């Protein structure tokens, strides 16, 4: 089969690789009909994620048709059209029983990303996201093995197109969990840092949940314009405004917003000092976005973090967070928890995640898709690949 493989920083290639096979009773083999390039994939593409190996198959946003099933699979059958969550969860461990699927103890043979791990278990395995998270081959391929198929896949009715439901695999539940964690509701206010795919899904979710005022901070004018026109956000371009948090404070009577959502993560554009610390590996993540969140959130408010972080962070300003009595909610997405509800909202027309798609390409052009997305060329918001 054809699959997109990692060969080093900014070097991905579509190659012919062996077809996947069933390895456990509850596996399925999926024929991929649509897959997408995620902002998290760009962390890998830029060489920022450790424990990637040459030849690893990328991709964790995908869907398709069930081609083969293990003898223990009861949830789906051959011919079913399904979306696969990016988190691989067993459904029966301590964390899965609490619906904390991203904390599954039974699907990640890797060590996870915690530095001070001690004897803690690793979090769940992830598709196409390094051997820190299990080394599972991803879905930017013609076929993929899906473990724990009685827990993850969700059946899709024929009346819905692939593009309408594809983002159930990651960015839609990620944006929605971020908005839920932010405790948004009718009349609330929120500032979203980052107008990439997750930030846009967070804006869609904030609007859906009834947020009255949504600020969005980014430095790509075309993304901010789209978010303004589509979700009614108040755009702030940090290339033109060097202190968005102070602008938000002034616009809210000095209090700040009820919540902030950091949809940027560890590659936030930081100071010269942070860049230097990162270069010598004394810092794992830029603290710029988090500092803005802490400053822009009102006392007693929530900082919700769907953006990926790892390692040490310079200038976190935890004392400011304490003084303001802030709540932090963060982590990988418990996708399985939200997928059924979100599918219903897509079906009734309340959520339309497909509107962010700008580029549709064959899988064979995936390398070019990564280049366009990484460089923000052609006003690219989201790339969907079709095997």
N, C-alpha and C positions, 0 to 999 in steps of 0.2 A: 504494500500500500504506500501511498504518499503521505508524508507527515513533515511538519516544520520542526527542525532540530536546532538546538543550541550548539554553537561552535566557538563561543567566546564573546567578549564584549562587542556589541554591535555587529555580530556575525551570526545570522540565522539563515538556514538553508532548507528548502523543500527537497527532501530526499526520499528514495525508496527504502523502506524498512520492513522488517517482518510483520506480518499480520498478527494482531493480538489473539490470544487463545484463552479459554476458560481455565481458571486456576483454582477456583473454589466453588462449592455447591451453590453459593448465593451470588455468583458473578453473572453478568450479562455481557454480551458483545453488542456494541451500538454502532450502527452505520450513521455517521455524522452527516446531517443535512445542513447545519449552519453552525458556525463558531465565530467568536469575536475576539478582537485584540483589546485587552483590558489595560487600564493605566498601571495596574500592578505588574503586568507583563513587561512594561517599560523599565521597571526596576531591574528585572532580569536582563533585559536587552542592554541596559547600560552597564552591566557587570556589577551591580550593587548587591546582589543576593548571593551569599556564600553557598558552598556545597552543590553548585551546578556542575554537571559533568558533560563533556562533549558528547553529543548525540542524544541528550535528553529531549524528549518531545514536549513542546510547550502547549499552553492553552488550558484555561479552566472555565471558560464560558462556552458551553456547547449543548447541542440537542440533536436528536435524530430518531431513528427507527430501530427497534430491538431486532437484531439479527439472530441471536442465539441466547439461550438461557441455561443456567445451571439447574441441576435437579432439585435444588432447594429453593428456587425462586418462586414465590407465590404472588407477588404484587403486580408483576407485569408479565406479558407473554410475547412471543414472536409477532412482529407486525405492529406492536403498539408504538405510538409516537409519543416521545417523552422528552422532558427537559431534565438535565442532571445538575444538582447543586454542586458547587465547587468544593464544598466540605464533604469529606467521606466519614460517615458516622455509623457505628454499629447498632445504635438504637437500644442498647440494653445495659450499658455500663453506668457507673455512678453519675456521670455528667449527662449522658443522654437521657437518663431517667428524670433529670431536672430540666429537660429541653434545652440544655446547654451543649448543643451538638458540636460546636467548634472546639469543645473541650474533650471530645471522645478519647477515651484511654486505650482503645483497642485497634486503632487504624494507622498509627504512626510509629513505624519501627525506628525512625530517626530520633534525634535528641530534642528537636524543637529549637526555638530561638532564645529561650530564657538564659541569661548569663549566670545568674545566681540560682541555678536549678536545684542543687542539692539532690534530694531523692524524689522530687516531684515528677509526676508523669508528664510526658509531652502532650501537646494539644493534638487535635485531629490531623489526619493526613489530608493533603490537598492535591488536586490534580495539577500536574505540570508545574510544580512550584518547588523544585530543588529537593535534595535528599535530607534537608532539615525537616521536611514535611512528608517523608516517606518515599520520595523518588518515584511517585506514580506517573506513568506516561500521561500526557495531556491530550486534549481534544482537538487541537489544530491538526487534524489528521482525517483520513478517510474512515478509519475505524478506531474504536477505543474499548478497552476492557473497563467495565464499571463494577467495582466491588460493592458489597453490601447493598445489593439492588432491591432488597425488601425495605430499605429505609430511605434511600435518596430519590430515585426517579419519580417524577410526577407526570401522569398522563395528560395529554393535551387534546381537547376536542377539535375535530376537523374544521370547525368554523373559524378557528383562529389560525393566522399565518405564523410561520416560523419567526418572522421579525417582531410580531406582537409579543411573543412569549419568551424569546431567546434570553432576554436579560433577567428572567427569573433565576437563571443559573448563578448570578452574582450581584451585579451592580444595582438591580432594583431592590432586592432584599437588604443589601448593604446600605443603600440610601434610606430605605424605610426604617431599618433598625436604628440608624443614626438619628432619625427624626423622632422615633419612639423613645430612644434613650434620652433625647433632649427634652422629653416631657412636653412636646408641643401639642397645642389644642386650640380651639377657637379663641381668637383674639391675641394669641401669643406673638412674641417677636423673636427673631433668630437672625444670626449672621452666619453665613456659610463661607468658609475659606476654601477656595478652589472651585472653578467652574468646569472641571473635567467631567467625565461620565458619572462618577459617584456623586460629585457635587450637584450635578444636574438632577440626578435621581433623588437626592436629598431635598432639593428645591421642589421637585414635583410632589414628594411625600409631605413636605411641610405645608404646601398649599392644600393638598388633599386633607390633611389633618386639621386645617382651619387657621393656620398661622396668618396673622393680619399684616405683619410687616416682615419682609425677608430682605436682608442685605446680602449681597454676594461680592466677594473680593477675589480678584484675579488680575492678570496683566495682559490677557489676550482679549482685545476689544471685540473680536467677532464672537467669542464665547459669551462674554458679558451681554452683548446685544441680543443674542439668542435667548439667554436666560431672562432678560428683561421682557422681551416680546412674548415669550412662551409661558413664563411662570410669574411675571409681574414683579421680579426682584428689583431692588434698588442697587444698581451696579456701582462698584468702587474699583477703579483701576489703580493698583498700587505703584505703577510706573509714573502716575500723575499725582498720586496722593501718598506721601511717604509714611503716613501714620493713620491707616484706616480705622484702627481702634479708637483713636481720639475723635475722628469724624463721627463714628457711631455714637460715642458718648455724648457729643454735642447735639446730635440729632435726637437723642432720647432723654434730654433734660439732665444729662450728667450721670444717669443711672446705669446705662448700658442695656443690652438686650437680655431677654429671659434666658436665652441659651445661645451657645455658639457650636458650630459643627466644623471640625477640622478635617476636611476632605482632601488635604494635601499630603500630610505625612512627612516621613523623614527626609525627603528630598526638597523640602521647602527652601526657597531662595533666602539664604541667611547672610550674616555679616561676613566681612573678610576674615575675622577671627575664627568664626565657625568653619569657614571653608578651609582654613589652614589646619585646624584641629582635625577635621575629617580626613584631610590628605595624609596626616601622620597617624591616623587611626586612634586618636585619643578621644574622638567623639564618633558615635555611630549615627546620630540623627541631628538635624538642625532643629533648634528650639524656636525659630522665628514664628511659625504659625501658632504654636502653643502660647507664646508670650502675647501675641495679639488676641487670642481667645480669652486668656485670663483677664486682660485689660478691658476687653469689650463686653464682658458678661457682668450683669448686675449682681449685687450681693445676694447670696442664696440661690444663684442661678446654676445652670448646668453647662459643663463643657463636654460635648459628645465627640468622640474621636474614632471615626471609621478609617482614617488614614493610617497606613502601616508605619510603625516605629520599631526600632531595635537599638539595644545598647545604650550608651551614655548620651545624655543631652545637655548641652551647654546652656546656661541661663534659663533654667526651667522656671525660676521664680515661684517656688512652692510656697514661700512665705506670703506672697501676694494672694495666692489661692486660699490659703488658710485665713488670712485677714478678711477676705471677702466671703468666706463660708461657702465656697463653691463645691459642687458635686461633679465628679468625673465619672463618665460611663464610656467604655471603650472595648475594643477587642475584635477578633474575627467574627464574622457573621454567622448566626445560627440559622442558616438559610432554610433548612427543613421546616423550622417553626413557622416561617412567614410565607412560604411558597403557596400553600392552598388559598390563604386569604387574598394574596396579591393576584393570583390567577383569577379569582372571582371578580376582583375589581377591574382587571383587564377585560374580562368577558362582558362586564356591564358598561364598559366605556369610561369608567371613572379614572383610570390610569392608562396613558398611552406612551409607554417607554420608547417605542420605536421611532418617535419623532426626532430623537437625537442622532439617528444614523445619517451619515453624510457620504460614506464610501462603501460600495459593494464590489467585492473582488473575488475572483476564483482563488482557491487555496494555493494554486501554483504561483500566484502573485503575492503571497504572504510577505515575502521579504520586502517588497516595495511598500506594502501596507504598513509595515513596522516603521519604515523610513519616513513615510508621510505623516504618520501619527506622532512619531517622536519629535519631528521638526515642526509640527503644527502647520504643515503646508496645506494649501488648497482649502483653508478654513475647516480643517478636519476636526470633527467631534468624536466620531466613532466609526470603526471599520468592522464590517461583517464579511466573513470569508465563507465561500461555498465550495466544499469538496466536489 
